Amino acid sequence: MTDLTAEEARRIILRAQGFVGADARRGGVPAMLRRLGAVQLDTISVLARSHELVAYARLGGVSRPTVERAYWDDPAQSFEYWCHAACILPIEHWPLYAFRRRDFRERRYRWHEVPDNVDKLLQQVRDSGPVTTSDVGGAKNGGPWWDWSDSKIGIEWLLDIGEVVCSRRVGWRRVYDLAERVVPADLAAQELSDEECIIRLAAIAGRALGVATRGDLIDFLRLKGRFSAILDEALLSGATGLVPVRVAGWPATRATARSATTVTTRAGTSAEVGAAFSTEGAGAGSSAAGTDSSVISTGGIGAQSSVISAGGIVTDSSVVSTRSVSSSTPGGAANAWADPAALESEPRGRHRTTLVSPFDSLIWHRGRTERVFGFNYQLELYVPKHKRVHGYFTMPVLAGGRLIGRVDPAREGTTLVARQLSLEPGLTSAKWIDALRDALWSAAEWVGCDSVRVERTDPPDLAPLLSRPPT
């Protein structure tokens, strides 16, 4: 079993997420999407929409039209479906979500009862070609946002069960077309079992996350019930290809039942592993900072131990360096899983100083964000304005391999406004001022702003220094 320091795990995660490494920017947006496995969509647009911000954080000043074309190209390079949330997914992943399409079909329920007109809707799409909700009768009945029309409910359910697919948007409206016209025939012909789907998706999630607890994997894929049980079995059998690791400082996990099984890693290492799994908190998004719902006990096994050297990542404004270690918590239990390929080499490279979308997969699991970065993050969109601490759409600032602060941005004409900016406790303005300035001005240039105005900062002395462009 591999022992990792928390620092080593964090660097592996940054590389897996496309921030660090020689290949991080190679291949542009399409390669980035395939590296991440899923890019979350959201309706909110402050500086830009979240799926655009995800690309910007990793690739820099790629134009927004270029980003959009890469996602919504014709023929389809991607499709929209339910992963961690509503996400853009590589088109080749279409067969892997058959388990979820079958589950929707069996339940015949979404957030609303499925109406009786779905067959007519499907025929309309078949006869008239791609449609939007306005083409089939509109999205709403005229009430609150959740008061969907029967046509909207029906067309979304057809998307859920895979009869129609969305592979592009027009004016932020989904365009629905028959799956048979959009999904390549070789992908549509694949019939995978629930187990095959989850095994392959878990491997994708593990590669995208780099190092992850079971709860992280559950959250990435939003698994629950029998599907989370399939994941548990696949992890223990080694079918996912992920290997157990022990990360120092990450919390031990909890258990309610034990069983012994043999785990065979991709490298061929076999060992008797006493494993424990709990259904507590197995639902989507349930794992919080410091908790998980499974334990993999590996005390005393004869598995070969390997360690990643911690040489250092050269960053924009500092060098992160830690000593190489041979063991972090000798004799303890594994508390995470890792992609074995990520353990084969030391993460090195330079990463951008950047603002990060609240819906970026680097930080979308708030408990994981606190565990990996020591960064307690809450998005305050739905918090009453007078109760907000950091702002409406607070974006963390990634610099020097860590999250150093947060900004609540806005745009006024050609001015990027930092309504509120704060540096994390314990960090000094003198050391991090350049990184904060770079993050603000780079974002401003990307969205077409030529000035920056900073309204409130913590500490207060930051404000006048940040409004001047970098030299």
C-alpha beads as a LAMMPS data file, in Angstrom:
LAMMPS data file: protein, C-alpha beads

471 atoms
470 bonds

1 atom types
1 bond types

-500.0 500.0 xlo xhi
-500.0 500.0 ylo yhi
-500.0 500.0 zlo zhi

Masses

1 110.0

Atoms # bond

1 1 1 0.000 0.000 0.000
2 1 1 1.205 3.515 -0.785
3 1 1 1.632 6.084 1.958
4 1 1 1.190 9.713 0.975
5 1 1 1.630 12.930 2.854
6 1 1 -1.263 15.342 2.570
7 1 1 1.022 17.555 0.467
8 1 1 1.774 14.733 -1.955
9 1 1 -1.902 13.878 -2.275
10 1 1 -2.732 17.513 -2.978
11 1 1 -0.159 17.744 -5.773
12 1 1 -1.411 14.510 -7.330
13 1 1 -4.931 15.950 -7.249
14 1 1 -3.817 19.182 -8.927
15 1 1 -2.157 17.197 -11.706
16 1 1 -5.151 14.907 -12.141
17 1 1 -7.371 17.969 -12.427
18 1 1 -5.249 19.448 -15.187
19 1 1 -3.573 22.280 -13.301
20 1 1 -0.054 20.832 -13.095
21 1 1 2.065 18.817 -15.492
22 1 1 3.539 18.928 -18.965
23 1 1 0.329 17.643 -20.551
24 1 1 -2.041 19.894 -18.619
25 1 1 -2.808 22.257 -21.519
26 1 1 -2.174 19.911 -24.402
27 1 1 -5.223 19.209 -26.541
28 1 1 -7.180 22.266 -25.440
29 1 1 -10.783 22.093 -24.225
30 1 1 -11.664 18.651 -25.673
31 1 1 -8.691 17.054 -23.907
32 1 1 -9.535 18.923 -20.714
33 1 1 -13.092 17.560 -20.770
34 1 1 -11.832 14.021 -21.175
35 1 1 -9.306 14.486 -18.386
36 1 1 -11.989 15.728 -16.011
37 1 1 -14.630 13.236 -17.103
38 1 1 -17.405 15.746 -16.413
39 1 1 -17.781 19.537 -16.435
40 1 1 -20.687 20.837 -14.400
41 1 1 -23.219 23.210 -15.938
42 1 1 -24.973 25.999 -14.114
43 1 1 -27.363 28.755 -15.174
44 1 1 -25.598 31.500 -13.207
45 1 1 -23.281 33.766 -15.182
46 1 1 -21.257 36.366 -13.278
47 1 1 -17.960 36.728 -15.120
48 1 1 -18.894 33.840 -17.425
49 1 1 -20.766 30.582 -17.133
50 1 1 -19.178 27.921 -14.994
51 1 1 -18.266 25.518 -17.814
52 1 1 -16.336 28.377 -19.436
53 1 1 -14.622 29.261 -16.143
54 1 1 -13.480 25.644 -15.744
55 1 1 -11.658 25.841 -19.076
56 1 1 -10.251 29.287 -18.302
57 1 1 -8.813 28.160 -14.946
58 1 1 -6.769 25.438 -16.638
59 1 1 -6.038 26.787 -20.102
60 1 1 -5.857 30.529 -19.607
61 1 1 -7.203 33.034 -22.098
62 1 1 -8.904 30.674 -24.527
63 1 1 -11.695 32.696 -26.125
64 1 1 -15.174 31.955 -24.903
65 1 1 -16.472 31.174 -28.425
66 1 1 -13.639 28.655 -28.779
67 1 1 -14.652 27.041 -25.503
68 1 1 -18.285 26.847 -26.586
69 1 1 -17.447 25.342 -29.970
70 1 1 -15.284 22.710 -28.300
71 1 1 -18.182 21.614 -26.112
72 1 1 -21.013 21.872 -28.659
73 1 1 -19.289 20.952 -31.904
74 1 1 -21.127 19.220 -34.740
75 1 1 -20.936 16.244 -34.998
76 1 1 -21.416 15.884 -31.269
77 1 1 -18.263 15.783 -29.187
78 1 1 -20.178 15.755 -25.916
79 1 1 -23.636 15.449 -24.440
80 1 1 -25.437 16.684 -21.352
81 1 1 -26.473 14.276 -18.636
82 1 1 -26.523 13.643 -14.910
83 1 1 -23.174 12.899 -13.298
84 1 1 -22.225 14.919 -10.200
85 1 1 -24.983 17.264 -11.366
86 1 1 -26.058 18.373 -14.826
87 1 1 -22.773 18.014 -16.677
88 1 1 -21.139 18.111 -20.075
89 1 1 -19.783 14.614 -20.735
90 1 1 -17.592 13.218 -23.531
91 1 1 -19.778 11.564 -26.162
92 1 1 -17.865 8.302 -25.796
93 1 1 -19.224 8.040 -22.240
94 1 1 -22.787 7.631 -23.549
95 1 1 -22.875 3.835 -22.943
96 1 1 -21.640 4.261 -19.362
97 1 1 -24.805 6.030 -18.232
98 1 1 -27.136 3.237 -19.321
99 1 1 -27.599 2.280 -15.652
100 1 1 -29.010 5.719 -14.875
101 1 1 -31.214 5.818 -17.962
102 1 1 -32.693 2.448 -16.988
103 1 1 -33.263 3.648 -13.433
104 1 1 -35.161 6.723 -14.635
105 1 1 -37.277 4.587 -16.935
106 1 1 -38.196 2.184 -14.128
107 1 1 -39.195 4.990 -11.763
108 1 1 -41.109 7.045 -14.348
109 1 1 -40.696 10.047 -12.122
110 1 1 -38.428 13.027 -12.155
111 1 1 -39.128 16.007 -9.924
112 1 1 -42.596 15.847 -11.377
113 1 1 -44.992 13.119 -12.443
114 1 1 -44.307 12.200 -16.057
115 1 1 -47.274 13.296 -18.203
116 1 1 -49.111 11.112 -20.711
117 1 1 -48.001 13.097 -23.764
118 1 1 -44.423 11.839 -23.972
119 1 1 -45.075 9.582 -26.952
120 1 1 -46.452 12.540 -28.893
121 1 1 -43.434 14.626 -27.910
122 1 1 -41.063 11.929 -29.087
123 1 1 -42.895 11.698 -32.373
124 1 1 -42.670 15.479 -32.767
125 1 1 -38.895 15.341 -32.362
126 1 1 -38.738 12.452 -34.809
127 1 1 -40.809 14.315 -37.407
128 1 1 -39.533 17.879 -37.055
129 1 1 -35.917 17.383 -36.074
130 1 1 -34.078 19.128 -33.207
131 1 1 -36.364 21.130 -30.908
132 1 1 -36.170 23.449 -27.923
133 1 1 -38.791 23.697 -25.194
134 1 1 -40.360 26.681 -26.958
135 1 1 -40.915 24.452 -30.009
136 1 1 -42.896 21.915 -27.976
137 1 1 -45.062 24.278 -25.958
138 1 1 -42.852 26.237 -23.598
139 1 1 -41.032 25.502 -20.365
140 1 1 -43.379 26.908 -17.728
141 1 1 -47.018 27.072 -16.767
142 1 1 -46.547 30.682 -15.714
143 1 1 -45.833 30.136 -12.029
144 1 1 -42.539 29.775 -10.138
145 1 1 -39.457 28.403 -11.887
146 1 1 -40.242 24.851 -10.792
147 1 1 -43.778 25.033 -12.218
148 1 1 -42.823 23.292 -15.441
149 1 1 -45.232 22.724 -18.273
150 1 1 -46.130 19.143 -19.201
151 1 1 -44.109 19.581 -22.383
152 1 1 -41.009 20.559 -20.436
153 1 1 -41.442 17.673 -17.990
154 1 1 -41.975 15.257 -20.857
155 1 1 -39.013 16.319 -22.985
156 1 1 -36.698 16.291 -19.958
157 1 1 -37.852 12.786 -19.048
158 1 1 -37.161 11.661 -22.600
159 1 1 -33.660 13.049 -22.101
160 1 1 -33.363 11.205 -18.773
161 1 1 -34.221 7.853 -20.338
162 1 1 -32.042 8.402 -23.399
163 1 1 -34.675 8.687 -26.114
164 1 1 -33.494 12.212 -26.846
165 1 1 -30.149 13.813 -26.189
166 1 1 -28.810 17.343 -25.817
167 1 1 -25.462 17.877 -27.509
168 1 1 -25.678 21.632 -28.066
169 1 1 -27.376 24.756 -26.766
170 1 1 -28.743 27.875 -28.417
171 1 1 -28.986 30.963 -26.237
172 1 1 -28.523 28.720 -23.215
173 1 1 -31.574 26.663 -24.222
174 1 1 -31.124 22.951 -24.640
175 1 1 -31.599 21.576 -28.137
176 1 1 -33.132 18.095 -28.034
177 1 1 -32.755 15.565 -30.814
178 1 1 -33.244 11.826 -31.178
179 1 1 -30.374 9.914 -29.604
180 1 1 -30.247 7.704 -32.694
181 1 1 -29.449 10.773 -34.818
182 1 1 -26.782 12.165 -32.493
183 1 1 -24.997 9.302 -30.732
184 1 1 -22.586 7.411 -33.009
185 1 1 -23.973 3.994 -33.894
186 1 1 -21.105 2.043 -32.353
187 1 1 -21.693 3.762 -28.997
188 1 1 -25.469 3.422 -29.148
189 1 1 -25.110 -0.308 -29.831
190 1 1 -23.199 -0.994 -26.620
191 1 1 -25.332 -2.636 -23.933
192 1 1 -23.563 -2.469 -20.581
193 1 1 -24.808 -3.904 -17.307
194 1 1 -25.177 -1.725 -14.226
195 1 1 -21.986 -3.250 -12.862
196 1 1 -20.011 -2.527 -16.030
197 1 1 -21.241 1.061 -16.098
198 1 1 -20.298 1.802 -12.503
199 1 1 -16.941 0.034 -12.662
200 1 1 -15.892 2.056 -15.691
201 1 1 -17.280 5.328 -14.347
202 1 1 -15.513 4.795 -11.013
203 1 1 -12.226 4.388 -12.881
204 1 1 -12.896 7.645 -14.740
205 1 1 -13.779 9.445 -11.499
206 1 1 -10.685 8.048 -9.800
207 1 1 -8.422 9.286 -12.593
208 1 1 -10.075 12.708 -12.580
209 1 1 -9.765 13.077 -8.808
210 1 1 -6.292 11.535 -8.488
211 1 1 -6.707 10.570 -4.840
212 1 1 -10.199 10.110 -3.456
213 1 1 -12.133 8.629 -0.591
214 1 1 -15.087 6.389 -1.277
215 1 1 -17.292 9.345 -0.384
216 1 1 -15.520 11.458 -3.021
217 1 1 -16.275 8.826 -5.667
218 1 1 -19.885 8.560 -4.518
219 1 1 -20.220 12.346 -4.743
220 1 1 -18.615 12.554 -8.185
221 1 1 -21.086 10.053 -9.629
222 1 1 -24.052 10.714 -7.295
223 1 1 -24.503 7.041 -6.482
224 1 1 -26.839 5.692 -3.845
225 1 1 -28.583 2.509 -2.801
226 1 1 -27.743 -0.531 -4.899
227 1 1 -25.470 1.517 -7.124
228 1 1 -23.219 2.527 -4.232
229 1 1 -23.158 -1.138 -3.183
230 1 1 -21.915 -2.041 -6.667
231 1 1 -19.163 0.547 -6.252
232 1 1 -18.177 -0.943 -2.891
233 1 1 -17.845 -4.404 -4.379
234 1 1 -15.908 -3.107 -7.380
235 1 1 -13.444 -1.234 -5.178
236 1 1 -12.779 -4.302 -3.038
237 1 1 -12.421 -6.678 -5.969
238 1 1 -10.001 -4.334 -7.703
239 1 1 -12.275 -4.160 -10.753
240 1 1 -12.052 -0.356 -10.910
241 1 1 -8.263 -0.462 -11.153
242 1 1 -8.004 1.968 -8.228
243 1 1 -5.659 1.037 -5.382
244 1 1 -5.949 1.705 -1.634
245 1 1 -3.668 4.405 -0.231
246 1 1 -3.120 5.991 3.154
247 1 1 -3.002 9.795 3.254
248 1 1 -1.529 11.288 6.414
249 1 1 -3.851 13.763 8.043
250 1 1 -6.909 12.582 6.162
251 1 1 -9.478 11.224 8.598
252 1 1 -9.904 7.558 9.241
253 1 1 -13.179 6.207 7.987
254 1 1 -15.965 4.550 9.880
255 1 1 -17.560 1.157 9.527
256 1 1 -20.429 -0.980 10.665
257 1 1 -19.692 -4.370 9.100
258 1 1 -16.528 -6.245 8.123
259 1 1 -15.611 -8.825 5.540
260 1 1 -12.357 -10.136 4.126
261 1 1 -11.560 -10.193 0.458
262 1 1 -8.558 -10.269 -1.831
263 1 1 -7.660 -7.050 -3.606
264 1 1 -5.544 -7.288 -6.733
265 1 1 -4.099 -4.005 -7.893
266 1 1 -3.344 -3.124 -11.494
267 1 1 0.311 -3.667 -10.671
268 1 1 -0.456 -7.263 -9.686
269 1 1 -0.149 -6.879 -5.912
270 1 1 -2.621 -9.130 -4.073
271 1 1 -3.443 -8.967 -0.395
272 1 1 -6.068 -10.044 2.059
273 1 1 -7.888 -6.867 3.012
274 1 1 -10.263 -6.581 5.915
275 1 1 -12.873 -4.226 4.568
276 1 1 -15.752 -2.482 6.200
277 1 1 -18.583 -0.677 4.575
278 1 1 -21.402 1.384 5.939
279 1 1 -24.510 2.595 4.183
280 1 1 -24.501 5.625 6.439
281 1 1 -24.123 8.751 4.334
282 1 1 -23.930 6.795 1.100
283 1 1 -26.285 9.165 -0.706
284 1 1 -25.233 11.815 -3.118
285 1 1 -23.100 14.537 -1.647
286 1 1 -23.301 13.114 1.844
287 1 1 -19.680 12.937 2.895
288 1 1 -18.601 15.936 4.905
289 1 1 -15.178 17.129 5.923
290 1 1 -13.573 14.520 8.105
291 1 1 -16.083 11.764 7.392
292 1 1 -16.595 8.949 4.961
293 1 1 -18.790 5.915 4.996
294 1 1 -16.307 3.078 4.534
295 1 1 -13.100 1.681 5.948
296 1 1 -10.489 -0.373 4.189
297 1 1 -8.299 -1.892 6.839
298 1 1 -4.917 -2.978 5.559
299 1 1 -2.957 -3.409 8.732
300 1 1 -0.421 -6.195 8.460
301 1 1 -0.888 -6.986 4.775
302 1 1 2.078 -7.859 2.666
303 1 1 1.398 -5.436 -0.139
304 1 1 4.392 -3.661 -1.553
305 1 1 4.678 -0.069 -0.379
306 1 1 5.645 2.715 -2.734
307 1 1 6.170 6.404 -2.150
308 1 1 6.115 9.421 -4.430
309 1 1 9.060 11.728 -4.074
310 1 1 8.017 15.204 -3.007
311 1 1 10.474 17.230 -4.995
312 1 1 8.381 20.343 -5.524
313 1 1 6.089 22.191 -7.876
314 1 1 7.298 25.453 -9.324
315 1 1 4.383 27.847 -9.140
316 1 1 3.742 31.414 -10.225
317 1 1 4.929 33.060 -7.064
318 1 1 6.470 30.426 -4.848
319 1 1 8.049 27.008 -4.784
320 1 1 6.154 24.328 -2.934
321 1 1 8.600 21.804 -1.575
322 1 1 8.401 19.023 0.978
323 1 1 10.771 16.300 1.982
324 1 1 10.443 12.801 0.594
325 1 1 8.977 10.376 3.097
326 1 1 8.841 6.615 3.342
327 1 1 5.768 6.297 5.512
328 1 1 3.176 8.732 6.749
329 1 1 1.214 6.765 9.306
330 1 1 2.835 3.317 9.561
331 1 1 0.479 0.467 10.328
332 1 1 -2.697 2.480 9.863
333 1 1 -5.685 1.771 7.655
334 1 1 -6.099 2.920 4.097
335 1 1 -8.350 5.941 3.943
336 1 1 -8.508 6.645 0.210
337 1 1 -8.184 5.250 -3.297
338 1 1 -5.857 6.366 -6.076
339 1 1 -5.320 5.918 -9.758
340 1 1 -2.139 3.783 -9.875
341 1 1 -0.850 5.691 -12.897
342 1 1 -0.931 8.859 -10.794
343 1 1 1.423 7.223 -8.289
344 1 1 4.069 6.331 -10.826
345 1 1 5.714 9.728 -11.179
346 1 1 6.189 12.898 -9.218
347 1 1 3.868 15.790 -10.127
348 1 1 5.931 18.691 -11.409
349 1 1 5.192 21.836 -13.305
350 1 1 3.920 25.372 -13.215
351 1 1 0.275 26.219 -12.733
352 1 1 -1.619 29.412 -13.327
353 1 1 -2.772 31.712 -10.582
354 1 1 -6.490 31.805 -11.196
355 1 1 -9.994 32.298 -9.936
356 1 1 -11.890 28.999 -9.613
357 1 1 -15.583 28.495 -10.317
358 1 1 -17.679 27.351 -7.331
359 1 1 -18.819 24.465 -9.557
360 1 1 -15.327 23.364 -10.615
361 1 1 -14.659 19.685 -9.897
362 1 1 -11.523 20.728 -8.020
363 1 1 -13.748 22.089 -5.249
364 1 1 -17.352 20.980 -5.917
365 1 1 -17.288 18.620 -2.915
366 1 1 -17.009 21.036 0.001
367 1 1 -15.839 18.405 2.497
368 1 1 -13.096 17.301 0.114
369 1 1 -12.076 20.929 -0.429
370 1 1 -11.555 21.360 3.293
371 1 1 -9.729 18.032 3.556
372 1 1 -7.371 18.688 0.636
373 1 1 -6.820 22.444 0.920
374 1 1 -7.824 23.291 4.493
375 1 1 -10.282 25.690 2.886
376 1 1 -13.723 26.029 4.465
377 1 1 -15.939 27.034 1.568
378 1 1 -19.632 27.783 1.328
379 1 1 -21.354 29.263 -1.697
380 1 1 -23.689 31.956 -0.417
381 1 1 -25.978 32.326 -3.435
382 1 1 -29.047 31.419 -1.438
383 1 1 -28.015 33.048 1.832
384 1 1 -29.935 36.296 2.527
385 1 1 -27.759 39.238 1.534
386 1 1 -27.459 40.627 5.059
387 1 1 -26.192 37.271 6.318
388 1 1 -23.500 36.709 3.685
389 1 1 -19.930 36.616 4.950
390 1 1 -17.959 36.518 1.690
391 1 1 -20.468 37.429 -1.025
392 1 1 -22.927 36.211 -3.633
393 1 1 -20.691 34.243 -6.041
394 1 1 -17.453 33.812 -4.146
395 1 1 -14.635 32.350 -6.227
396 1 1 -11.576 30.826 -4.512
397 1 1 -8.143 31.964 -5.670
398 1 1 -5.715 29.163 -6.551
399 1 1 -2.030 30.116 -6.258
400 1 1 1.141 28.361 -5.222
401 1 1 -0.619 25.003 -5.074
402 1 1 -3.151 26.178 -2.503
403 1 1 -6.347 28.186 -2.135
404 1 1 -5.149 31.515 -0.779
405 1 1 -8.290 33.611 -0.685
406 1 1 -11.691 34.332 -2.177
407 1 1 -13.240 37.007 -4.374
408 1 1 -16.856 38.002 -4.970
409 1 1 -16.657 39.354 -8.546
410 1 1 -19.018 41.335 -10.738
411 1 1 -18.874 43.286 -13.991
412 1 1 -19.858 46.881 -14.624
413 1 1 -19.298 47.698 -18.283
414 1 1 -15.611 47.165 -18.925
415 1 1 -14.718 47.127 -15.232
416 1 1 -14.241 43.972 -13.216
417 1 1 -15.450 44.699 -9.700
418 1 1 -14.175 42.773 -6.701
419 1 1 -17.037 43.524 -4.348
420 1 1 -15.280 41.671 -1.587
421 1 1 -11.881 40.016 -1.405
422 1 1 -10.266 38.237 1.506
423 1 1 -6.950 36.539 2.098
424 1 1 -7.022 33.316 4.072
425 1 1 -6.123 33.621 7.789
426 1 1 -2.420 33.293 8.480
427 1 1 -1.309 34.430 5.029
428 1 1 0.522 37.725 4.605
429 1 1 -0.354 40.453 2.121
430 1 1 3.290 40.991 1.230
431 1 1 3.737 37.400 0.037
432 1 1 0.463 36.952 -1.837
433 1 1 -0.399 40.397 -3.212
434 1 1 1.100 39.653 -6.633
435 1 1 -0.872 36.422 -6.930
436 1 1 -4.134 38.146 -6.032
437 1 1 -3.450 40.955 -8.505
438 1 1 -2.626 38.458 -11.270
439 1 1 -5.829 36.521 -10.613
440 1 1 -8.000 39.636 -10.845
441 1 1 -6.376 41.235 -13.867
442 1 1 -6.082 38.000 -15.847
443 1 1 -9.777 37.341 -15.326
444 1 1 -10.591 40.930 -16.280
445 1 1 -8.679 40.664 -19.546
446 1 1 -10.337 37.332 -20.384
447 1 1 -13.866 38.732 -20.053
448 1 1 -13.022 41.930 -21.940
449 1 1 -12.564 44.352 -19.029
450 1 1 -9.831 46.972 -19.030
451 1 1 -9.961 48.054 -15.389
452 1 1 -10.390 46.558 -11.935
453 1 1 -12.131 48.142 -8.965
454 1 1 -11.767 46.621 -5.516
455 1 1 -14.418 47.648 -3.016
456 1 1 -13.717 45.778 0.234
457 1 1 -10.769 43.670 1.318
458 1 1 -9.592 41.710 4.324
459 1 1 -7.010 42.827 5.304
460 1 1 -7.931 46.425 4.336
461 1 1 -4.485 47.348 3.017
462 1 1 -4.982 45.140 -0.042
463 1 1 -7.480 47.354 -1.845
464 1 1 -5.246 50.130 -3.223
465 1 1 -2.597 47.624 -4.286
466 1 1 -4.951 45.430 -6.314
467 1 1 -6.525 48.101 -8.487
468 1 1 -3.257 48.728 -10.310
469 1 1 -2.407 46.344 -13.165
470 1 1 0.564 43.983 -12.785
471 1 1 3.877 45.452 -13.932

Bonds

1 1 1 2
2 1 2 3
3 1 3 4
4 1 4 5
5 1 5 6
6 1 6 7
7 1 7 8
8 1 8 9
9 1 9 10
10 1 10 11
11 1 11 12
12 1 12 13
13 1 13 14
14 1 14 15
15 1 15 16
16 1 16 17
17 1 17 18
18 1 18 19
19 1 19 20
20 1 20 21
21 1 21 22
22 1 22 23
23 1 23 24
24 1 24 25
25 1 25 26
26 1 26 27
27 1 27 28
28 1 28 29
29 1 29 30
30 1 30 31
31 1 31 32
32 1 32 33
33 1 33 34
34 1 34 35
35 1 35 36
36 1 36 37
37 1 37 38
38 1 38 39
39 1 39 40
40 1 40 41
41 1 41 42
42 1 42 43
43 1 43 44
44 1 44 45
45 1 45 46
46 1 46 47
47 1 47 48
48 1 48 49
49 1 49 50
50 1 50 51
51 1 51 52
52 1 52 53
53 1 53 54
54 1 54 55
55 1 55 56
56 1 56 57
57 1 57 58
58 1 58 59
59 1 59 60
60 1 60 61
61 1 61 62
62 1 62 63
63 1 63 64
64 1 64 65
65 1 65 66
66 1 66 67
67 1 67 68
68 1 68 69
69 1 69 70
70 1 70 71
71 1 71 72
72 1 72 73
73 1 73 74
74 1 74 75
75 1 75 76
76 1 76 77
77 1 77 78
78 1 78 79
79 1 79 80
80 1 80 81
81 1 81 82
82 1 82 83
83 1 83 84
84 1 84 85
85 1 85 86
86 1 86 87
87 1 87 88
88 1 88 89
89 1 89 90
90 1 90 91
91 1 91 92
92 1 92 93
93 1 93 94
94 1 94 95
95 1 95 96
96 1 96 97
97 1 97 98
98 1 98 99
99 1 99 100
100 1 100 101
101 1 101 102
102 1 102 103
103 1 103 104
104 1 104 105
105 1 105 106
106 1 106 107
107 1 107 108
108 1 108 109
109 1 109 110
110 1 110 111
111 1 111 112
112 1 112 113
113 1 113 114
114 1 114 115
115 1 115 116
116 1 116 117
117 1 117 118
118 1 118 119
119 1 119 120
120 1 120 121
121 1 121 122
122 1 122 123
123 1 123 124
124 1 124 125
125 1 125 126
126 1 126 127
127 1 127 128
128 1 128 129
129 1 129 130
130 1 130 131
131 1 131 132
132 1 132 133
133 1 133 134
134 1 134 135
135 1 135 136
136 1 136 137
137 1 137 138
138 1 138 139
139 1 139 140
140 1 140 141
141 1 141 142
142 1 142 143
143 1 143 144
144 1 144 145
145 1 145 146
146 1 146 147
147 1 147 148
148 1 148 149
149 1 149 150
150 1 150 151
151 1 151 152
152 1 152 153
153 1 153 154
154 1 154 155
155 1 155 156
156 1 156 157
157 1 157 158
158 1 158 159
159 1 159 160
160 1 160 161
161 1 161 162
162 1 162 163
163 1 163 164
164 1 164 165
165 1 165 166
166 1 166 167
167 1 167 168
168 1 168 169
169 1 169 170
170 1 170 171
171 1 171 172
172 1 172 173
173 1 173 174
174 1 174 175
175 1 175 176
176 1 176 177
177 1 177 178
178 1 178 179
179 1 179 180
180 1 180 181
181 1 181 182
182 1 182 183
183 1 183 184
184 1 184 185
185 1 185 186
186 1 186 187
187 1 187 188
188 1 188 189
189 1 189 190
190 1 190 191
191 1 191 192
192 1 192 193
193 1 193 194
194 1 194 195
195 1 195 196
196 1 196 197
197 1 197 198
198 1 198 199
199 1 199 200
200 1 200 201
201 1 201 202
202 1 202 203
203 1 203 204
204 1 204 205
205 1 205 206
206 1 206 207
207 1 207 208
208 1 208 209
209 1 209 210
210 1 210 211
211 1 211 212
212 1 212 213
213 1 213 214
214 1 214 215
215 1 215 216
216 1 216 217
217 1 217 218
218 1 218 219
219 1 219 220
220 1 220 221
221 1 221 222
222 1 222 223
223 1 223 224
224 1 224 225
225 1 225 226
226 1 226 227
227 1 227 228
228 1 228 229
229 1 229 230
230 1 230 231
231 1 231 232
232 1 232 233
233 1 233 234
234 1 234 235
235 1 235 236
236 1 236 237
237 1 237 238
238 1 238 239
239 1 239 240
240 1 240 241
241 1 241 242
242 1 242 243
243 1 243 244
244 1 244 245
245 1 245 246
246 1 246 247
247 1 247 248
248 1 248 249
249 1 249 250
250 1 250 251
251 1 251 252
252 1 252 253
253 1 253 254
254 1 254 255
255 1 255 256
256 1 256 257
257 1 257 258
258 1 258 259
259 1 259 260
260 1 260 261
261 1 261 262
262 1 262 263
263 1 263 264
264 1 264 265
265 1 265 266
266 1 266 267
267 1 267 268
268 1 268 269
269 1 269 270
270 1 270 271
271 1 271 272
272 1 272 273
273 1 273 274
274 1 274 275
275 1 275 276
276 1 276 277
277 1 277 278
278 1 278 279
279 1 279 280
280 1 280 281
281 1 281 282
282 1 282 283
283 1 283 284
284 1 284 285
285 1 285 286
286 1 286 287
287 1 287 288
288 1 288 289
289 1 289 290
290 1 290 291
291 1 291 292
292 1 292 293
293 1 293 294
294 1 294 295
295 1 295 296
296 1 296 297
297 1 297 298
298 1 298 299
299 1 299 300
300 1 300 301
301 1 301 302
302 1 302 303
303 1 303 304
304 1 304 305
305 1 305 306
306 1 306 307
307 1 307 308
308 1 308 309
309 1 309 310
310 1 310 311
311 1 311 312
312 1 312 313
313 1 313 314
314 1 314 315
315 1 315 316
316 1 316 317
317 1 317 318
318 1 318 319
319 1 319 320
320 1 320 321
321 1 321 322
322 1 322 323
323 1 323 324
324 1 324 325
325 1 325 326
326 1 326 327
327 1 327 328
328 1 328 329
329 1 329 330
330 1 330 331
331 1 331 332
332 1 332 333
333 1 333 334
334 1 334 335
335 1 335 336
336 1 336 337
337 1 337 338
338 1 338 339
339 1 339 340
340 1 340 341
341 1 341 342
342 1 342 343
343 1 343 344
344 1 344 345
345 1 345 346
346 1 346 347
347 1 347 348
348 1 348 349
349 1 349 350
350 1 350 351
351 1 351 352
352 1 352 353
353 1 353 354
354 1 354 355
355 1 355 356
356 1 356 357
357 1 357 358
358 1 358 359
359 1 359 360
360 1 360 361
361 1 361 362
362 1 362 363
363 1 363 364
364 1 364 365
365 1 365 366
366 1 366 367
367 1 367 368
368 1 368 369
369 1 369 370
370 1 370 371
371 1 371 372
372 1 372 373
373 1 373 374
374 1 374 375
375 1 375 376
376 1 376 377
377 1 377 378
378 1 378 379
379 1 379 380
380 1 380 381
381 1 381 382
382 1 382 383
383 1 383 384
384 1 384 385
385 1 385 386
386 1 386 387
387 1 387 388
388 1 388 389
389 1 389 390
390 1 390 391
391 1 391 392
392 1 392 393
393 1 393 394
394 1 394 395
395 1 395 396
396 1 396 397
397 1 397 398
398 1 398 399
399 1 399 400
400 1 400 401
401 1 401 402
402 1 402 403
403 1 403 404
404 1 404 405
405 1 405 406
406 1 406 407
407 1 407 408
408 1 408 409
409 1 409 410
410 1 410 411
411 1 411 412
412 1 412 413
413 1 413 414
414 1 414 415
415 1 415 416
416 1 416 417
417 1 417 418
418 1 418 419
419 1 419 420
420 1 420 421
421 1 421 422
422 1 422 423
423 1 423 424
424 1 424 425
425 1 425 426
426 1 426 427
427 1 427 428
428 1 428 429
429 1 429 430
430 1 430 431
431 1 431 432
432 1 432 433
433 1 433 434
434 1 434 435
435 1 435 436
436 1 436 437
437 1 437 438
438 1 438 439
439 1 439 440
440 1 440 441
441 1 441 442
442 1 442 443
443 1 443 444
444 1 444 445
445 1 445 446
446 1 446 447
447 1 447 448
448 1 448 449
449 1 449 450
450 1 450 451
451 1 451 452
452 1 452 453
453 1 453 454
454 1 454 455
455 1 455 456
456 1 456 457
457 1 457 458
458 1 458 459
459 1 459 460
460 1 460 461
461 1 461 462
462 1 462 463
463 1 463 464
464 1 464 465
465 1 465 466
466 1 466 467
467 1 467 468
468 1 468 469
469 1 469 470
470 1 470 471
